[in-house]
Amino acid sequence: MASSTPALRVTGLSKSYGATVAVHPSSFALPAGSVTGLLGGNGAGKTTTIGMIMGLIAPTAGSIEIFGRDFLKDRYSALGRMNFESPYVDMPHRLTVRQNLAVFARLYGVADVEAKIAGLAESLALTEFLDRPSGKLSAGQKTRVALAKALINDPELLLLDEPTASLDPDTADWVRSRLEDHRLRRNCTILLASHNMAEVERLCDRVLMLKAGRLVDDAAPAELLARYGRTNLEEVFLDVARGRAGAAS
Amino acid sequence: MMREQSFSLRRVGAMTLRYSYLLRSSYPRMLEMMYWPLVQMLTWGFLQAYLIGRPGGLAGADATAIGAGSLIGAVLLWDILLRGQQGFSFSFLEELWARNIPNLFMSPLRPTEFVVSMMTMSLMRLVVGMVPVTLLAIWFFGFNLWALGLAFGAFFAILILFAWSVGLFVAGLLLRYGLGAENLVWSLMFVIQPLGCVYYPVAVLPAWVQPISWALPPTYVFEGLRSVLIDHALRADLMAMGLALDAVLFALAWWSFSRLLESAREAGSLLQTGE
């Protein structure tokens, strides 16, 4: 029987640092298997929102349900079924790629560690780098290793914070293809924070627009284009960022 | 769905494996773990030999204590304390330097498992760094720490528990305040050296400092060492008090670590760890 429980539901989620509100109360739910983009300029609250969903930042108010369970009260029942990737978080440089992946595979309780690493290495073109120290890889190779770590437990919920930042267009496109593959194979729910509008248009079936910590719009990419009368998401993004008429009109 | 265990030796093993990979990846670092304890042992061992051997040298209780190895014994136990704490803290610092904290804290790894893996690494680092030095002390100066038997076991337990308490407290500060607190890893334990009466009896301290000294578990170890070497008696009362204080301080350190971890989540600093 197909479950109607969303993979992720946040209700009235907010974060303040003293008098500064980083994220105003926001609510949304992500159906299982969906890919949702979190769009917004610098300081819009994307990373804070993702940080709260990962359990790394304590919300000031609101609730987070992951796979139907209260994440703030019982994060460990969900963490083994989630993972995340960000170019701003690294892995130990002196360990080889294989060693790093082996450690995370054991942390996540992967059954056959060697086979899992071999499979990921093959699908992410990492086989020739497996025994190289992680610190000696190029930016593109590091991103692939980070993606391998993010997929090591076949996550049902994947949080991505600008997964293709600083990658050349070819490598970025290749990474997007791997993410699409994973989503289709595992019916994985993906929440993706990005500045890359082409990436969001390609991958996401829904977009949450953030501005100054507020959720200002929530729709499918095509709906947003129609609503703002634009031909691409970059123009919509600029409309929202610059406060031009759009959804409100 | 498989239910996640609340404490998993597999995850502790994963973290210990990670740190052992790091340890094995650099032989100079492994040698360095032995280097400072060796230098200390040689310096104090030769000083001890000089004090005993010089014409018209020490007399009375001083001669008995130093002749029995109280200086070299103290320096070896001091290094167990210092290296025990640094071994714990170093594993934690590796995570901060590598910007790996977010990966760990959003994995199923529990804080207790993380802490147990750092304790394990602290022991492994002590084995690598201290065992050869204690054996060399037998060869150079005829001082056999292992011959203290049960007393050594009690000394070790008190010292390592205190080392972990300090390490845990500093780890909490590092989580909350980042690498700005790194200097505490290398310097905090040195406050204990004068107050813990490593090389001299508590009676030497001014009266108002003595209660502070007796509030520190290592004091009971170093007083106990002198008792064993001079009177050939293991003071069970000192050991019991040292362990009781350790239990209190470890509980306080765990509480502080938990509070600082929550505070780091509140402040959003877990996502901003690293250089």
Interface residues (C-beta under 8 A of the other chain):
Chain A: K15 Y17 A22 T47 T48 G51 M54 G55 L56 I57 A58 Y76 S77 L79 G80 M82 N83 F84 S86 Y88 V89 D90 M91 P92 H93 R94 L95 Q99 A102 V103 F104 R106 L107 Y108 G109 P133 K149
Chain B: M2 R3 E4 S6 S8 R10 R11 G13 A14 M15 L17 R18 Y21 L22 S25 S26 E94 A98 R99 N100 P102 N103 L104 F105 M106 S107 P108 L109 R110 E262 R265 E266 A267 G268 L270 L271 G274
